[in-house]
Amino acid sequence: MSLVIQKFGGTSLATHESRERVVLRIEEARKKYDQVVVVVSAMGRLGAPYATDTLLSLLETDGRHVDDREMDMLIACGEIITTVVLSNALGSKGMKAQALTGGQSGIRTSSHFLEAHVDYVDTTRISNILAQGHIPVVAGFQGMDTQGDTTTLGRGGSDTSAALMGEALKADVIEIFTDVDGIMTADPIVCKTAKLINHISYNELFQMADGGAKVIHPRAVEVARRSGIPVMIKNTFSDAVGTTITHFNYIEKPITVNERIITSIAHRTGRIQFLVEGAIDDEVFFNDLAAQNVSIDIINIFPERRVFTTESINKNKTIKLIEAYDVSFSYIDNCCKITVVGEKMTGVPGVMAKIISSLSKVKVQILQTADSLSTIACLIHAKDLEVAVFALHETFGLHD
């Protein structure tokens, strides 16, 4: 029997009118597939009564530590409320639905509260509900540990819940509904000529998400890639075709740098670059950074010099740590990393040259670079972000 997982985000569920649109999307799926499983986020965003951030604001801690277990119990409420509201809305349209918490739906996790790891999904209960012809409405973002305690999966956890449900139930497709038409060639706020991407690979989307693009959580992409289930990103409020995510199968033929080999331009702001000069024990130094929870991004190591980037919020911590060593250092604040993503660039000569030429023409200084098989990243000054993204977007033909 054909089965679809439909996941709806907070903005799709925020109002009565938007929830009516969600019900319509589920009705459409019932006509196309034999079985439908719905996964939901909390309704709305900060300020909405049951949004996760609103629930967190209820805690008046006065600087006191709140137990992580109790925190999970609180922030899991938003999704649970949504399941009941949406199940009731489906019932009013003659569709029999059953609201389930993450634990009731069979998501079994570790006891690492606030960032739990999913051990497995027991599909027994959901399979029984589906066999009755009903629609399970599952609270995303959460599960249950071996003690029966409620756990949450971290930010973006509802996407992960949907992907895990799809894998466990061997779904035909996973549909992620949001308030945008799909995945774009660049952030449309930064680049006005950004276009919808109709088809993208799991790997490219994972690289985009890692580069700063915010459409679907990287963990969900990884689960979908593992299971090989197609994922579709759709707009709840429009009839746009959306973006389909699968494994790419390219025709085996030589590719040249003049072909369209780039899929998208991603960016991540709030970066700072450090230059450390002098003799230093790299193993000790970078372990010290890790112990202070300072995550390193782009890094280059030379005999007497280290250049690396981290988040700007780590600035004071990093400076304090470096000062403990007998070295000189400097840093460049207000940086941004832009990443050119494209599986087809692998083995194609001249891509880096094209990037350098493009940014040079618009007088954007490159501070540092890094590359992998399917990405090339450049660190630049944050003030140059828009002109740099636009230039690269045009250079690689993404505006067409």
N, C-alpha and C positions, 0 to 999 in steps of 0.2 A: 504493500500500500504506500502511496506517495505521502510524504510528510514534509511540512515546512515549519521552521522556527521563525517567528516574528518577534523582534525586539523593538520596543518603543521607548525612546528617551524622555527625559523630564519635560522638555518643551512641547512634545507631542501630546502630553497628558495634563498640561497645566490648567486648562479651562474646560468647561462643559462642552463648548463648541469644538475644541480640539479633540476631546475624547470621542465626540460623535464621528469625527473624521477617522479616528483610530478604529472605531467599530466598523465603519465602512471598509477600511483596509482588511480587516479580519473577515468580513463577509465575502469580499472578493477572493481571498485566499481559500475560503471554504468551497468556492465553486471550482477552483483550479486544482486543489489538493484534497486527498482523502482525509488527512488529519492535520490539525494545526495546534502548535504549542506556542503560547504567548509568554514572553519574558518582559518585565516592566522595570523601569527606574522609578524613583520617587517623583512626585508631581512637582513640576516647576523648578525654579532655582532660588537662590538666597532671597528671602523676603516672602516667598510663597509659604503658606502655613506648615506644609509637611515636607518641604525640601530638606535634604540632608544638612546643609549648612544652617538652615533655620533651626533644626532640631538641636544642633550643636550649640547654638546661641542660647538655648534654654539653660545651659549649665552655668551657674554662677560660682565659679571655682575660687575666686579671690586668691589665685596663685596656687591653690591646693591641687595635688595630683588626683586625677580621676582614674579609677581602676579601668584598665583596657577592656575587661570583660563587660563591665557595666556600660562603657562607652559603646561597645558593639550592640548591646541590647537596645540602646537609645536610637542609634543611627539606622538600625535595621527597620525601625517602625515605618519610615517613609514609604519604602517599597511594599510593605505588608498592607498599608492603607490603600495604596494604589491597586493592589490585586483585588481587594474587595469592591472598590468603587467600579473598576472596569468589569469585573465579573457581573456585577449588578446591571451595568449598562448593556452588556451582551445579553443577559437574561431578558431585559426589556424588549429586545429585538427578536426574541424567540430562540436564541442560541444558548444551549445549556453549557455553563462554564463552572469551573471550580477553582477557587482561590487557594494558593499554596504558598507557604513560606519556602525559603530555600531549603531548609532542613526537611520539611514535609515532601518536597519534590525529589529528595534523594541525594542532594549535594552534600558529600561528607568531606570534612576538612580537618586540617591540623588545628591545634589550639593556640596558634599564633594570632591572637586577637588583633584586629584592625588591618591585618595584612595576611590573612590565612591562605594556606596552600590547599588546593583541592586534591584529595587523595583518590577519590573515585565518585562516580554517580550511580546510585542504585535506581534503576528505571522502573522497578516493580509497580509502584503506586501510579506513576504517570501512564505507564502502559495500560493499566487497568482502567484508568479514566478515559483514555483514548479508545479503548475497546468498547466502551459504552457509548461512544459517539459524542463525548463531551470535549470541551476545550479547557485544558489546564492553563491557568493564568499564574505564572511563577514569579515570585519576588526575586529579582536579580540582585547581584551584589552581595549575596549572603549564603551561608550554609550552616551546617551543624557539626560539632566535633563529637568525639567518642563519649564525652560526658553529657551530651545532650544540650550543651551550651550553644547559643547563637554566635556565629562568627561572621565577619565581613571580609571581603576579598580585596579591599583597597580601591582607590579611584579607578573608574572605568570598569568596575567589577561586573556591571550588568552586561556589558559586551562579552566579557569572559564567560558569564553564566550561560548566555545564549550559545556561544561556540561550544561549550562543554556539553550542553543539552543536545546540540546537533550531532556532536560526535557520538555520544552515548546512545542516542536513538537512531543513529544512521540516517539522518535527515537527507532529503534531496537537495535542499538549499537553506541558507540562513539569510533572512532579510533584516537588515538593520535600518530602522526608520528614524529619521532625525528632521531638523528644520532647514537642511540645505539639500540641493539637488543631487549631490554625490560628491565624489572626490575631484578636486580641481587641480589644474596644472600648477597653480601657485595659490597662496592666500589671496582671495579676491579683495580683501581690505588693503593689502599692500600693492597688489598688481591688478589694475582695473581690466586688463586684457586677459585675465585668467579664464580658461575654458574647462568645460566638463570633460573628465576622462571617462570614456565609455567602458574600457577594459584595462585592467591592470593586474599584475601578478602579485601573489602573496609576498614575495621577496621585496618587490618594489614598494609595496604599501608599508611593509615593516620598516624599510629604510626611510620612507617618508615620515612615519610616526616617530622613529628614532631621531630624525632630523628636526622635529618640532611640529609637524603637521598634526592637527587635532581633529580627527574624524572618527576613528575607531581605535580602541586601545591595543597596543602592540601584543599583549598577552592573548587577546582574542584572535588576532591574526595568526599567531604562532599555533594555536589550537586548530584553527581552520586549515592551515597549511599541513599540519600533521595528519588530519583526517581526510584532506582532499575535497572537502565539501565547498562548493561555490558559495561565496558571500556576495550579497547585493546591498549596496548602500542606496537608500531611497528617501525621498522627501514625503513626509506624511501629508503635506499640504499642496502638493502639485503632482502633475502626471508626468514629470520628467522621467526619462528612461533609467536614470541613475547610473551607478558604476558597478560593474561585475568584476569580482576578484576570483581568479583561478590560477592554476599553473599555466604559464605560457608555453606554447610549442611553436617555436620559430622554424620557418623554412630554412634548411641548411644552405646558405649561400653567403658569399663574402659581403660584409657590410663596410661602407665607407663613412668617413666623418661628415660627408655632405648629406647623408640620409638623416631622417628624423630618428635619432637614437636616444634622445632624452625624453623621459616621461613627465617629470615635474621638477619644480624648484621648491625646496622646503627651507625653512629658516628657524633659528632658535635665538632669541634675544637674551639679554641679561648675562653676558659672558664677560670675563676678565682674563687678560693674558699676563702671565708672569714670565720674566726672564731671570734665571738664577745663574750667576757666573762664579766659578771657583771649584776647587776639588771637594767632592762630596760623595758619601756612600749612597748610591742610588737606592739600593734595597732598603736601607734604614729610612732614608728620607721619604720615599713613597709609601712605605708601610706606616710611617708617622702620619702622613696625610690621610691615609685610609682609616687609621685609628681615630682621627678627628672627624670622620665621616665627610671628608672632602673628596668628591668624585672628580676625577680628571677626565677631560675630553680629548682635545687634540694635544699630542705630545711629541716632541722631538728631543732626542738626547745626543749630545756631542761630548767629547772628552772633558771639556772645561765649561760646558754650558748646557742648561736645560730650559726648554721653552714649553710651556703647557698652559691650557686654559681650564677654567672651572666656572661655576656659577658666581655671579657677583655677590650673592649673599654669603659666600665663603671668604670674602676679601679679608676681613679682620683676622679670622682664624688662620688663614694661610700666611699672612704677614707675620703674625706672632710666632708661628712655627718656623718660618724661614729665619727669623731673627735669632733663633737659638743656635744657628749654624754660623761658622766663620766664612761667610760668603757675601758677595754683594748681589743686590737684586733690584729690579725695577718692574713696573707693571703698567699696562694700558687698560684703563677702565672703559666702560660703555662700548663694548664690542658686540658683534653679532656673527653667528655662524650661518652661512648659506650653503645648502647642499644640493648639488645637481644629481638627480637620481635617474638611472636608466640601465636596465639589464643589457641592452644592445650595445652599450659602450665597451663591454668587456673585450679586450684585445684590439680595439680600434685605435690606431695612432692619431694623435693630433687633437684629442678632446681637451686636454689641459691647455694646449696652446690656444685653442679657440676661446676658452674661458678667460685666460690672461689677456688676450687681445680685446675681448668684449669689455672687460672691466677697465682696461687701460684707456679705451676710447672715451669712457665716461668719467675718467679721472678718479676711479675708486682704487684705493690702496689695499693690496692684499698683505695681511700681516702674517698669515700662516696657512698651510694647506695640509690636507690629509686625504687619502683615497683608499677605496676598496675596489672589488671587482665591479660593483655596480653603482658606486658613488664617488664624487669628488667634492670635498668640502673646503670652503675658503672662509677664513676669519677676516672680518672687515670692521671698520668703525660703524657703530650703530646708526650714525647720521646718514650713512650712504645706503642704508638698507633698500629703500624703495627704488632708487635709481639702479642699483646693482641687480635686483630681482627682475626689474623691467628689461634691463639690457640683456641678461641671460635668457629670459623668456623669449625675447625677440630673436636673439642670435641662433637659438636652437629651434626656431619655428613653432613654438608652442602656442603662439597667438593665432595661428591659422585655423 
